[in-house]
Amino acid sequence: MNLIDYHVHTTFSEDGVSTPEACAKAAAGQNLSGIIFTEHLEFIPPPDSPEPAYVPTRVLPAREYALAVAAVREQWRGRLSVGLGVELGLEPHNLDAVPEFLATAELALDYVLGSLHFIRGVLVQEPAFADRLGPTEAARLYFERLLAGVKRASSLGVCDVIGHFDLVKRSPTFGGFRLRDQRVHVEETLRVIIRGGLGLEVNTSGLRQSPGEPYPGLDTLKFYRELGGEIVTVGSDSHTAATVGLGSTEALEFIRAAGFRHITLFSGRTPRRVAI
């Protein structure tokens, strides 16, 4: 069984608390066959940014990160596949900055996850975002911004898979996410993902958070497959070694329930299907 975790943050991310070494050891302890580190890749917004934006304390130190992952890969060679990835923020200023970063950074990436975290400088999963707008409007605005980010990332060729597709439902005050309420926006975004040769992540962190289900939910994942979606990966969105690999087995069952008979592995940003 190909148990993988393609969404792991370490101390190379601002909000990560465990080292790459500790996370790899945890992955092996969960009997995973593969892990990809996906540190946050976000940039300082320009002073003339048209709206408030999140300001990271630092930009990912590419060379230091690459060397650390290379050391872990060597340590676990033959026992655990270890990949080098990033989670690129899909906010406009990040997409403006990332082509130059990728052209100059010494990063031989295996995988780029694209995710939308902030709108107007506010985390979309926080009640401060959803409560102010209400669930319907919050979801509409989220998918509007996600669509714009996916279109731009696809045109730039800087992304492989879209992370936690319906993250807006994470807010504990959001309530259940219903595909029918946002079907038009969801369909448009999924079609852009599919046309761009991108994929969807099944993010298992939702199983241990208020939604009680992965991101995206089963109806959305089924809809993605019905529209022609083929690329699907699994990630725990771990920020500590304690959660690495959690939900990976459940994710494979979830993916089968959506009608898939494979997941997708990545190496050198090249996808490869494996049966499940």
TIPAPA-76448 format. One line per 4 residues: number of its first residue (from 1); their letters; for each residue x, y, z of N, C-alpha, C. Coordinates in nm, 3 decimals. Atoms other than C-alpha are relative to their C-alpha. Layout:
NUM	a	X:Y:Z:X:Y:Z:X:Y:Z; ...;
//
This chain:
1	mnli	0.084:-0.119:0.000:0.000:0.000:0.000:0.088:0.124:0.000; -0.077:-0.123:0.009:0.135:0.342:-0.099:-0.057:0.105:0.095; 0.039:-0.103:-0.097:0.086:0.548:0.216:0.100:0.114:-0.010; -0.087:-0.115:0.020:0.223:0.895:0.154:-0.049:0.119:0.081;
5	dyhv	0.037:-0.128:-0.060:0.225:1.237:0.315:0.074:0.108:-0.076; -0.058:-0.102:0.087:0.283:1.517:0.067:-0.032:0.141:0.048; 0.024:-0.135:-0.053:0.214:1.809:0.300:0.051:0.005:0.144; -0.066:0.000:-0.131:0.459:1.845:0.588:0.083:0.127:0.016;
9	httf	-0.077:-0.120:-0.033:0.595:2.162:0.747:0.094:-0.030:0.117; -0.099:0.016:-0.106:0.906:2.171:0.963:0.041:0.138:0.052; -0.048:-0.128:-0.051:1.105:2.441:1.137:0.045:0.095:-0.111; -0.026:-0.092:0.110:1.178:2.583:0.792:-0.124:0.082:-0.036;
13	sedg	0.120:-0.083:0.010:0.819:2.714:0.805:-0.018:0.075:0.131; 0.019:-0.083:-0.119:0.728:2.991:1.047:-0.082:-0.071:0.107; 0.091:0.064:-0.096:0.459:2.778:1.206:0.032:-0.147:0.022; -0.042:0.138:-0.023:0.648:2.446:1.205:0.082:-0.012:0.127;
17	vstp	-0.068:0.014:-0.130:0.780:2.309:1.533:0.096:-0.118:0.005; -0.086:0.118:-0.001:0.961:1.985:1.438:0.102:0.008:-0.113; -0.105:-0.001:0.101:1.282:1.930:1.244:-0.034:-0.097:-0.114; 0.019:0.098:0.107:1.293:1.751:0.907:0.035:-0.141:0.045;
21	eaca	-0.041:0.132:-0.049:1.475:1.464:1.080:-0.110:-0.064:0.084; 0.106:0.053:-0.086:1.198:1.426:1.338:-0.123:-0.039:-0.082; 0.117:0.031:0.083:0.926:1.435:1.072:0.023:-0.125:-0.085; -0.030:0.121:0.077:1.099:1.171:0.859:-0.009:-0.123:0.089;
25	kaaa	0.008:0.112:-0.094:1.134:0.946:1.163:-0.145:-0.034:0.032; 0.142:0.023:-0.026:0.763:0.993:1.237:-0.067:-0.066:-0.119; 0.057:0.061:0.121:0.676:0.907:0.875:0.032:-0.148:-0.006; -0.038:0.141:-0.001:0.870:0.584:0.901:-0.077:-0.076:0.107;
29	gqnl	0.076:0.063:-0.108:0.695:0.510:1.229:-0.145:-0.025:-0.036; 0.137:0.019:0.049:0.361:0.546:1.049:-0.005:-0.094:-0.120; -0.010:0.094:0.113:0.480:0.297:0.783:-0.033:0.066:-0.134; 0.017:-0.067:0.127:0.465:0.558:0.509:0.108:-0.045:-0.097;
33	sgii	-0.100:0.030:0.102:0.640:0.486:0.182:0.067:0.127:-0.052; -0.057:-0.123:0.051:0.696:0.851:0.096:-0.048:0.122:0.075; 0.032:-0.127:-0.064:0.702:1.201:0.239:0.061:0.110:-0.085; -0.057:-0.118:0.063:0.747:1.540:0.078:-0.018:0.118:0.095;
37	fteh	0.005:-0.121:-0.081:0.835:1.846:0.281:-0.053:0.114:-0.086; 0.064:-0.109:0.076:0.626:2.147:0.173:0.002:0.126:0.085; -0.011:-0.120:-0.082:0.756:2.454:0.350:-0.071:0.117:-0.067; 0.069:-0.117:0.053:0.563:2.777:0.314:0.093:0.084:-0.087;
41	lefi	-0.072:-0.092:0.088:0.679:2.991:0.024:-0.088:0.123:-0.020; 0.074:-0.126:0.003:0.547:3.341:0.079:0.099:0.116:0.003; -0.092:-0.113:0.020:0.697:3.679:0.005:-0.054:0.126:0.068; 0.040:-0.126:-0.061:0.692:4.021:0.163:-0.074:0.083:-0.104;
45	pppd	0.076:-0.077:0.100:0.422:4.225:-0.011:0.066:0.136:-0.026; -0.058:-0.132:0.031:0.528:4.545:-0.189:-0.070:0.110:0.078; 0.061:-0.109:-0.078:0.464:4.875:-0.011:-0.125:0.058:-0.064; 0.118:-0.053:0.068:0.207:4.972:-0.274:-0.106:-0.107:-0.023;
49	spep	0.099:0.107:0.013:0.005:4.653:-0.227:-0.141:0.058:0.010; 0.133:-0.063:0.005:-0.360:4.735:-0.313:-0.090:-0.033:0.120; 0.079:0.033:-0.117:-0.495:4.567:0.002:0.091:-0.062:0.105; -0.083:0.061:-0.104:-0.366:4.437:0.337:0.040:-0.142:-0.037;
53	ayvp	-0.050:0.133:0.032:-0.155:4.123:0.305:0.087:-0.050:0.114; -0.085:0.061:-0.102:0.022:3.881:0.536:0.147:0.028:-0.030; -0.142:-0.029:0.014:0.386:3.972:0.596:0.081:-0.107:0.074; -0.081:0.103:-0.067:0.613:3.673:0.665:0.123:0.062:0.066;
57	trvl	-0.119:-0.051:-0.067:0.905:3.720:0.901:0.126:-0.027:-0.081; -0.113:0.029:0.087:1.137:3.566:0.641:-0.050:-0.076:-0.122; 0.026:0.082:0.118:1.137:3.412:0.294:0.082:-0.128:0.015; -0.064:0.130:-0.012:1.228:3.045:0.275:0.147:0.005:-0.043;
61	pare	-0.142:0.004:0.037:1.611:3.006:0.284:0.029:-0.122:-0.086; 0.003:0.111:0.095:1.636:2.792:-0.027:0.118:-0.095:0.015; -0.117:0.088:-0.003:1.992:2.661:-0.006:0.006:-0.080:0.130; -0.003:0.069:-0.130:1.975:2.578:0.364:-0.105:-0.110:0.005;
65	yala	0.109:0.097:0.003:1.644:2.402:0.314:0.036:-0.120:-0.088; -0.035:0.109:0.091:1.767:2.200:0.015:0.105:-0.092:0.061; -0.105:0.081:-0.062:2.075:2.084:0.204:-0.057:-0.086:0.113; 0.060:0.075:-0.111:1.868:1.978:0.506:-0.081:-0.118:-0.052;
69	vaav	0.080:0.109:0.056:1.629:1.772:0.294:0.090:-0.105:-0.066; -0.094:0.095:0.060:1.918:1.616:0.102:0.062:-0.090:0.105; -0.058:0.080:-0.109:2.070:1.502:0.432:-0.100:-0.102:0.052; 0.104:0.092:-0.046:1.741:1.348:0.544:-0.025:-0.109:-0.104;
73	reqw	0.020:0.099:0.108:1.695:1.179:0.207:0.110:-0.106:0.003; -0.111:0.094:-0.005:2.039:1.022:0.235:-0.011:-0.090:0.122; 0.013:0.076:-0.124:1.973:0.912:0.593:-0.102:-0.113:-0.014; 0.110:0.097:0.011:1.654:0.728:0.491:-0.001:-0.073:-0.134;
77	rgrl	-0.005:0.064:0.131:1.763:0.604:0.150:-0.029:-0.149:0.010; 0.037:0.141:0.003:1.607:0.268:0.069:-0.108:-0.038:0.099; 0.104:0.028:-0.100:1.361:0.293:0.357:-0.120:0.093:-0.010; 0.106:-0.100:0.009:1.158:0.608:0.292:0.035:0.097:-0.112;
81	svgl	-0.020:-0.099:0.106:1.119:0.823:-0.018:-0.020:0.140:0.059; 0.004:-0.134:-0.057:1.193:1.183:0.081:0.009:0.103:-0.112; 0.005:-0.097:0.108:1.098:1.472:-0.147:0.011:0.144:0.049; -0.017:-0.142:-0.027:1.167:1.845:-0.163:-0.113:0.077:-0.066;
85	gvel	0.113:-0.075:0.054:0.862:2.064:-0.204:-0.020:0.132:0.070; 0.042:-0.124:-0.065:0.705:2.396:-0.117:-0.151:0.011:-0.008; 0.141:-0.038:0.009:0.357:2.523:-0.043:-0.004:0.149:-0.032; 0.002:-0.136:0.050:0.320:2.837:-0.249:-0.133:0.066:0.032;
89	glep	0.121:-0.077:-0.023:0.072:3.097:-0.131:-0.051:0.056:-0.132; 0.058:-0.042:0.127:-0.166:3.181:-0.415:-0.050:0.144:0.002; 0.034:-0.141:-0.004:-0.213:3.542:-0.307:0.077:0.073:-0.111; -0.060:-0.064:0.120:-0.132:3.787:-0.593:0.146:0.039:0.014;
93	hnld	-0.138:-0.046:-0.011:0.193:3.930:-0.456:0.098:-0.118:0.004; -0.086:0.119:0.002:0.332:3.579:-0.402:0.021:-0.050:-0.143; -0.010:0.045:0.139:0.257:3.487:-0.762:0.082:0.098:-0.084; -0.086:-0.097:0.069:0.426:3.808:-0.876:0.148:-0.032:0.025;
97	avpe	-0.140:0.015:-0.041:0.745:3.716:-0.689:0.057:-0.139:-0.030; -0.052:0.137:0.003:0.771:3.339:-0.734:0.080:-0.036:-0.126; -0.082:0.041:0.116:0.901:3.313:-1.094:0.148:0.033:0.017; -0.140:-0.037:-0.019:1.219:3.503:-1.011:0.065:-0.085:0.108;
101	flat	-0.054:0.084:-0.107:1.263:3.308:-0.688:0.037:-0.137:-0.052; -0.026:0.135:0.051:1.236:2.972:-0.865:0.112:-0.001:-0.103; -0.105:-0.006:0.102:1.468:3.087:-1.141:0.138:0.014:0.062; -0.131:-0.027:-0.060:1.744:3.185:-0.900:0.032:-0.088:0.120;
105	aela	-0.023:0.083:-0.119:1.697:2.958:-0.597:0.057:-0.135:-0.041; -0.060:0.133:0.026:1.897:2.636:-0.578:-0.093:-0.107:0.058; 0.100:0.095:-0.046:1.590:2.416:-0.538:-0.041:-0.091:-0.115; 0.045:0.099:0.097:1.542:2.101:-0.743:-0.128:-0.062:0.056;
109	ldyv	0.126:0.037:-0.066:1.179:2.072:-0.644:-0.062:-0.125:-0.059; 0.078:0.117:0.041:0.981:1.751:-0.656:-0.147:0.031:-0.013; 0.145:-0.018:-0.015:0.644:1.906:-0.584:-0.027:0.143:0.045; 0.044:-0.132:-0.044:0.475:2.246:-0.559:-0.150:-0.005:0.026;
113	lgsl	0.139:-0.007:-0.042:0.152:2.270:-0.368:-0.040:0.147:0.000; 0.049:-0.137:0.001:-0.051:2.585:-0.427:-0.123:0.012:0.088; 0.110:-0.012:-0.096:-0.281:2.706:-0.150:-0.031:0.147:0.025; 0.043:-0.134:-0.039:-0.482:3.014:-0.062:-0.025:0.002:0.150;
117	hfir	0.014:-0.009:-0.144:-0.448:3.110:0.304:-0.062:0.131:0.047; 0.037:-0.133:-0.047:-0.518:3.482:0.327:-0.083:0.075:-0.105; 0.072:-0.098:0.081:-0.770:3.730:0.191:-0.002:0.129:0.079; -0.012:-0.131:-0.066:-0.709:4.095:0.274:0.076:-0.011:0.132;
121	gvlv	-0.085:0.014:-0.117:-0.449:3.982:0.524:-0.057:-0.083:0.112; 0.067:0.079:-0.104:-0.691:3.761:0.722:0.001:-0.147:-0.042; 0.006:0.143:0.028:-0.661:3.383:0.746:-0.143:-0.042:-0.031; 0.136:0.034:0.041:-0.960:3.237:0.563:-0.067:-0.100:0.092;
125	qepa	0.061:0.099:-0.088:-1.007:2.964:0.823:-0.038:0.057:0.136; 0.029:-0.062:-0.128:-1.048:3.212:1.109:-0.142:0.056:0.004; 0.133:-0.062:-0.011:-1.388:3.324:1.240:-0.001:0.147:-0.040; -0.008:-0.141:0.038:-1.268:3.681:1.178:-0.030:0.021:-0.148;
129	fadr	0.032:-0.010:0.142:-1.306:3.609:0.806:-0.144:-0.042:-0.026; 0.132:0.053:0.033:-1.619:3.394:0.789:-0.113:0.072:0.073; 0.107:-0.061:-0.078:-1.819:3.563:1.067:-0.038:0.137:-0.054; 0.027:-0.135:0.048:-1.785:3.910:0.920:-0.086:-0.002:-0.126;
133	lgpt	0.069:0.006:0.128:-1.918:3.801:0.582:-0.121:-0.092:0.001; 0.099:0.106:0.004:-2.138:3.505:0.668:0.050:-0.113:-0.087; -0.055:0.116:0.070:-2.078:3.153:0.536:-0.011:0.007:-0.152; 0.019:0.000:0.146:-2.221:3.201:0.187:0.092:0.099:-0.069;
137	eaar	-0.083:-0.101:0.062:-2.041:3.523:0.107:0.148:-0.029:0.021; -0.139:0.036:-0.026:-1.719:3.403:0.272:0.046:-0.105:-0.099; -0.035:0.106:0.095:-1.721:3.091:0.055:0.009:0.055:-0.141; -0.003:-0.059:0.135:-1.802:3.291:-0.259:0.130:0.077:-0.022;
141	lyfe	-0.121:-0.079:0.014:-1.515:3.532:-0.198:0.124:-0.087:-0.001; -0.114:0.091:-0.004:-1.277:3.251:-0.111:0.021:-0.066:-0.135; -0.015:0.069:0.128:-1.347:3.061:-0.433:0.029:0.098:-0.114; -0.034:-0.102:0.100:-1.332:3.381:-0.636:0.150:0.027:0.000;
145	rlla	-0.145:-0.025:-0.011:-0.980:3.449:-0.504:0.081:-0.126:-0.035; -0.070:0.124:0.033:-0.879:3.083:-0.531:0.005:-0.019:-0.152; 0.004:0.013:0.145:-0.990:3.077:-0.895:0.104:0.091:-0.065; -0.097:-0.093:0.057:-0.781:3.386:-0.972:0.142:-0.051:0.022;
149	gvkr	-0.133:0.051:-0.030:-0.480:3.231:-0.800:0.035:-0.123:-0.082; -0.024:0.121:0.079:-0.517:2.897:-0.978:0.026:0.036:-0.146; -0.021:-0.042:0.138:-0.547:3.067:-1.317:0.140:0.055:-0.020; -0.133:-0.062:0.013:-0.232:3.270:-1.259:0.110:-0.104:0.019;
153	assl	-0.102:0.102:-0.026:-0.033:2.980:-1.112:0.011:-0.097:-0.118; -0.001:0.091:0.114:-0.135:2.758:-1.402:0.070:0.064:-0.119; -0.060:-0.067:0.115:-0.034:3.015:-1.662:0.151:0.016:0.017; -0.142:-0.015:-0.028:0.305:3.060:-1.492:0.073:-0.134:0.009;
157	gvcd	-0.061:0.132:-0.014:0.363:2.685:-1.455:0.073:-0.018:0.131; -0.072:0.002:-0.128:0.459:2.728:-1.089:-0.066:-0.090:0.104; 0.078:0.077:-0.097:0.221:2.480:-0.929:-0.036:-0.136:-0.059; 0.035:0.135:0.044:0.140:2.108:-0.945:-0.137:-0.046:0.051;
161	vigh	0.121:0.049:-0.067:-0.148:2.047:-0.704:-0.055:0.113:0.087; 0.064:-0.100:-0.083:-0.399:2.266:-0.521:-0.032:-0.060:0.138; 0.016:0.050:-0.136:-0.402:2.226:-0.144:-0.129:0.045:0.066; 0.121:-0.023:-0.082:-0.693:2.216:0.102:-0.103:0.088:-0.073;
165	fdlv	0.084:-0.070:0.099:-0.939:2.315:-0.172:-0.111:0.084:0.064; 0.112:-0.072:-0.062:-1.228:2.417:0.056:0.034:0.040:0.144; -0.049:-0.035:-0.133:-1.026:2.548:0.351:-0.093:0.093:0.075; 0.087:-0.097:-0.066:-1.284:2.817:0.421:-0.094:-0.065:0.100;
169	krsp	0.091:0.068:-0.091:-1.499:2.554:0.596:0.064:-0.034:0.134; -0.069:0.035:-0.124:-1.235:2.511:0.868:-0.046:0.083:0.119; 0.044:-0.084:-0.112:-1.368:2.801:1.076:-0.104:-0.073:0.083; 0.097:0.073:-0.084:-1.552:2.648:1.375:-0.139:0.060:-0.003;
173	tfgg	0.132:-0.062:0.007:-1.837:2.892:1.316:-0.057:-0.001:-0.141; 0.045:-0.002:0.140:-1.868:2.828:0.940:-0.123:-0.087:-0.021; 0.106:0.097:0.026:-2.099:2.528:0.959:0.041:-0.092:-0.114; -0.035:0.097:0.103:-2.109:2.245:0.706:0.009:0.064:-0.137;
177	frlr	-0.015:-0.048:0.138:-1.989:2.310:0.352:-0.087:-0.085:-0.091; 0.088:0.071:0.093:-2.249:2.220:0.088:0.040:0.037:-0.142; -0.044:-0.023:0.137:-2.127:2.181:-0.266:-0.107:0.074:-0.080; 0.106:-0.061:0.081:-2.465:2.282:-0.408:-0.006:0.151:0.019;
181	dqrv	0.007:-0.143:-0.025:-2.435:2.627:-0.248:0.106:0.078:-0.078; -0.110:-0.066:0.070:-2.111:2.703:-0.434:0.037:-0.074:-0.129; -0.030:0.090:0.112:-2.139:2.467:-0.729:0.059:0.075:-0.121; -0.048:-0.074:0.117:-2.086:2.732:-0.999:0.146:0.039:0.018;
185	hvee	-0.137:-0.044:-0.025:-1.769:2.870:-0.839:0.095:-0.120:0.010; -0.082:0.120:-0.013:-1.638:2.524:-0.751:0.027:-0.062:-0.136; -0.017:0.061:0.132:-1.698:2.391:-1.101:0.098:0.078:-0.085; -0.091:-0.081:0.081:-1.520:2.682:-1.268:0.144:-0.020:0.045;
189	tlrv	-0.136:0.017:-0.052:-1.219:2.642:-1.040:0.055:-0.139:-0.033; -0.044:0.135:0.031:-1.203:2.265:-1.086:0.033:-0.016:-0.148; -0.028:0.011:0.144:-1.220:2.299:-1.464:0.133:0.067:-0.035; -0.129:-0.065:0.025:-0.926:2.540:-1.459:0.114:-0.089:0.050;
193	iirg	-0.100:0.094:-0.052:-0.732:2.295:-1.242:0.024:-0.113:-0.098; -0.011:0.115:0.091:-0.803:2.010:-1.482:0.063:0.041:-0.133; -0.057:-0.047:0.128:-0.729:2.210:-1.799:0.149:0.032:0.013; -0.140:-0.035:-0.022:-0.400:2.323:-1.646:0.089:-0.118:0.033;
197	glgl	-0.079:0.119:-0.032:-0.290:1.966:-1.577:0.040:-0.006:0.147; -0.028:-0.001:-0.144:-0.298:2.031:-1.203:-0.084:-0.107:0.069; 0.073:0.100:-0.076:-0.433:1.807:-0.928:-0.061:0.058:0.126; 0.059:-0.035:-0.129:-0.619:1.814:-0.599:0.065:-0.082:0.110;
201	evnt	-0.048:0.067:-0.120:-0.480:1.729:-0.259:-0.119:-0.044:0.085; 0.090:0.040:-0.108:-0.683:1.525:-0.013:0.074:0.030:0.129; -0.069:-0.050:-0.119:-0.581:1.712:0.300:-0.069:-0.055:0.124; 0.062:0.073:-0.110:-0.642:1.497:0.605:-0.009:0.080:0.129;
205	sglr	0.008:-0.079:-0.124:-0.604:1.778:0.860:-0.143:0.028:0.040; 0.140:-0.024:-0.032:-0.978:1.834:0.833:-0.060:-0.107:0.089; 0.049:0.108:-0.085:-1.029:1.498:1.004:0.025:0.029:0.148; -0.032:-0.031:-0.139:-0.870:1.637:1.321:-0.036:0.144:0.036;
209	qspg	0.046:-0.137:-0.023:-1.028:1.982:1.292:-0.153:0.004:-0.004; 0.145:-0.012:-0.013:-1.382:2.116:1.311:-0.082:-0.061:-0.113; 0.085:0.061:0.103:-1.503:1.993:0.968:-0.024:-0.149:0.021; 0.015:0.144:-0.019:-1.443:1.627:1.066:0.004:-0.078:-0.130;
213	epyp	-0.015:0.064:0.131:-1.373:1.547:0.699:0.119:0.064:-0.069; -0.113:-0.061:0.070:-1.085:1.606:0.459:-0.040:0.125:-0.077; 0.016:-0.108:0.099:-1.039:1.910:0.238:0.050:-0.056:-0.132; 0.142:-0.032:0.002:-1.214:1.876:-0.002:-0.085:-0.114:0.054;
217	gldt	0.092:0.104:-0.041:-1.522:1.683:0.107:-0.025:-0.100:-0.113; 0.020:0.109:0.096:-1.637:1.368:-0.067:-0.079:0.045:-0.123; 0.078:-0.045:0.115:-1.900:1.536:-0.287:0.085:0.079:-0.099; -0.086:-0.081:0.087:-1.641:1.780:-0.419:0.103:-0.086:-0.071;
221	lkfy	-0.099:0.088:0.063:-1.382:1.509:-0.482:-0.065:-0.085:-0.108; 0.073:0.073:0.103:-1.642:1.303:-0.670:-0.027:0.088:-0.122; 0.029:-0.095:0.107:-1.735:1.610:-0.873:0.125:0.026:-0.083; -0.129:-0.018:0.069:-1.368:1.666:-0.959:0.026:-0.118:-0.094;
225	relg	-0.022:0.118:0.085:-1.342:1.309:-1.091:-0.099:-0.001:-0.116; 0.101:-0.001:0.106:-1.668:1.343:-1.287:0.034:0.101:-0.110; -0.039:-0.102:0.096:-1.533:1.655:-1.455:0.124:-0.039:-0.081; -0.118:0.046:0.071:-1.225:1.462:-1.564:0.129:0.012:0.078;
229	geiv	-0.120:-0.010:-0.083:-0.985:1.521:-1.276:0.065:-0.135:0.021; -0.074:0.126:-0.011:-0.714:1.258:-1.251:0.108:0.003:0.107; -0.113:-0.009:-0.093:-0.432:1.384:-1.028:-0.052:0.024:0.142; 0.042:-0.014:-0.139:-0.491:1.332:-0.657:0.114:-0.046:0.090;
233	tvgs	-0.107:0.033:-0.095:-0.242:1.333:-0.370:-0.057:0.003:0.142; 0.041:0.005:-0.140:-0.257:1.295:0.009:0.099:0.080:0.084; -0.088:-0.075:-0.090:-0.122:1.531:0.273:-0.065:0.023:0.134; 0.052:-0.019:-0.136:-0.159:1.568:0.649:-0.001:0.145:0.043;
237	dsht	-0.016:-0.141:-0.039:-0.072:1.940:0.658:0.057:0.009:0.142; -0.060:0.005:-0.134:0.144:1.862:0.958:0.095:0.117:0.022; -0.095:-0.102:-0.044:0.329:2.132:1.147:0.079:-0.050:0.119; -0.072:0.069:-0.106:0.461:1.886:1.403:0.014:-0.147:-0.037;
241	aatv	-0.022:0.141:0.032:0.603:1.537:1.381:-0.112:-0.089:0.052; 0.104:0.081:-0.063:0.318:1.412:1.599:-0.117:-0.031:-0.093; 0.115:0.023:0.089:0.066:1.440:1.313:0.041:-0.048:-0.139; -0.044:0.048:0.131:0.279:1.324:1.019:-0.064:-0.135:-0.032;
245	glgs	0.061:0.126:0.043:0.095:1.053:0.829:-0.139:-0.028:0.054; 0.132:0.027:-0.056:-0.224:1.081:1.032:-0.107:0.015:-0.107; 0.109:-0.003:0.097:-0.527:1.002:0.820:0.036:-0.053:-0.137; -0.040:0.046:0.134:-0.327:0.857:0.530:-0.079:-0.123:-0.044;
249	teal	0.078:0.119:0.035:-0.505:0.521:0.542:-0.144:0.037:-0.030; 0.137:-0.046:0.022:-0.844:0.689:0.574:-0.011:0.075:-0.133; 0.003:-0.076:0.125:-0.753:0.914:0.281:-0.010:-0.092:-0.121; 0.008:0.093:0.112:-0.700:0.617:0.050:-0.141:-0.057:-0.013;
253	efir	0.139:0.048:0.004:-1.043:0.481:0.145:-0.092:0.109:-0.054; 0.077:-0.116:0.045:-1.188:0.828:0.086:0.015:0.019:-0.151; -0.027:-0.017:0.143:-1.024:0.851:-0.256:-0.067:-0.111:-0.081; 0.072:0.111:0.067:-1.159:0.507:-0.352:-0.151:0.028:-0.004;
257	aagf	0.144:-0.029:-0.007:-1.506:0.616:-0.238:-0.041:0.105:-0.102; 0.028:-0.101:0.101:-1.482:0.907:-0.481:0.008:-0.056:-0.141; -0.006:0.065:0.130:-1.424:0.660:-0.765:0.138:-0.012:-0.061; -0.136:0.014:0.050:-1.047:0.682:-0.806:0.054:-0.139:0.034;
261	rhit	-0.069:0.126:-0.028:-0.834:0.369:-0.828:0.152:0.020:0.000; -0.143:-0.032:-0.003:-0.500:0.547:-0.809:0.022:0.128:0.080; -0.045:-0.130:-0.047:-0.311:0.825:-0.638:0.118:0.040:-0.088; -0.109:-0.051:0.083:-0.035:1.037:-0.787:0.122:0.029:0.086;
265	lfsg	-0.127:-0.029:-0.063:0.327:1.044:-0.681:0.076:0.101:-0.086; -0.076:-0.100:0.073:0.569:1.321:-0.777:0.149:-0.016:0.027; -0.145:-0.009:-0.010:0.941:1.336:-0.845:0.046:0.096:-0.108; -0.042:-0.099:0.099:1.109:1.630:-1.014:-0.117:0.072:-0.065;
269	rtpr	0.126:-0.064:0.046:0.758:1.781:-1.049:-0.066:-0.075:-0.115; 0.061:0.087:0.100:0.664:1.492:-1.277:-0.094:-0.099:0.068; 0.095:0.091:-0.065:0.348:1.299:-1.183:0.009:-0.142:-0.051; 0.003:0.142:0.036:0.322:0.922:-1.180:-0.112:-0.067:0.079;
273	rvai	0.112:0.067:-0.066:0.009:0.722:-1.107:0.044:-0.134:0.061; -0.017:0.133:-0.060:0.013:0.425:-0.870:-0.137:-0.048:0.047; 0.128:0.058:-0.038:-0.277:0.192:-0.799:-0.015:-0.003:0.150; 0.031:0.012:-0.143:-0.449:0.188:-0.463:-0.103:-0.110:0.020;
//
